[in-house]
Amino acid sequence: MEFSFAFDQPTFWISLLQIIWIDLLLSGDNAVVIALACRKLPPKQRKMGILLGAGAAVGLRIIFAFFITFLLGVPFLKIAGGLLLFWIAVKLATDEHEDHADVAASENLWGAVRTIAIADAVMSLDNVVAIAAAAKGHPELFIFGLLLTIPLIIAGSTLLSAILQKYPFLVWLGAALLGWIAGEMILGDVIVLNWLNGLNAGYVIPDPEHAGGLTAVKWLHYAAAAAGTVVVLAIGYGLKRRRHATAEGTIKDAS
């Protein structure tokens, strides 16, 4: 994969803004986990624990990124990645903002780092898949997205978590964005593009960014992305309504 700094292309800047937004949304939980895991450390060790925890989070992203960068070009894997993004988006939209009370606090530095690493191993893949999808094959954007997580995890994510709790509609906008990217990602899978080409050659055009590759025509691209957004919002809204209805029923039964 070659670097291509297409600063004059609108799609480059759109992808850049998408990556920044994804990082803002998906780095918050990492910061919360790090803060909770380090809360019982002595003041002098707490800062080191936060730095090491952030380093573990970024390190795991780099490890996952090494494999995802190569594997996303394999047939069916973009479909799998898109389905994973749908799950991430629905989970984000239906999150009830639990206080992470189940995260154990450690009283020694390496115990805290171990706790952080285990939690980050679960969350980092979400972040990398979303960034890889939004980067659309631009390694410079992909690397930027990974590097951007460092200051966000260390300094900015706790504040963002408070903002998201105060303005919940921003969470739904983020979920909608992930649904949009998931729709794009599934449509961009080799298998899907070849199927569309066999169905109707007018549905695909040569991909200008990848020699010999195909990409969907613009209207189909936007239709798939919009469908992804609708699916996420519809499922998320349905799950939230069912969850609240169940909670209300439990309260009525108890009374």
Buried (B, 14 or more C-beta within 10 A) or exposed (E): EEEEEBEEBEEBEEBBEBBBBBBBBBBBBBBBBBBBBBBBBEEEBBEBBBBBBBBBBBBBBEBBBEEBBEEBBEEEBBBBBBEBBBBBBBBBBBBEEEEEEEBBBBEEBEBBBBBBBBBBBEBBBBBBBBBBBBBBBBBBBBBBBBEBBBEBBBEBBBEBBEEBEEEEEBBBEBBBBBBBBBBBBBBBBBBBBEEBBEEEEEBBEEBEEEEEBBBBBEEBBBBBBBBBBBBBBEBBBEBBEEEEEEEEEEEEEEE
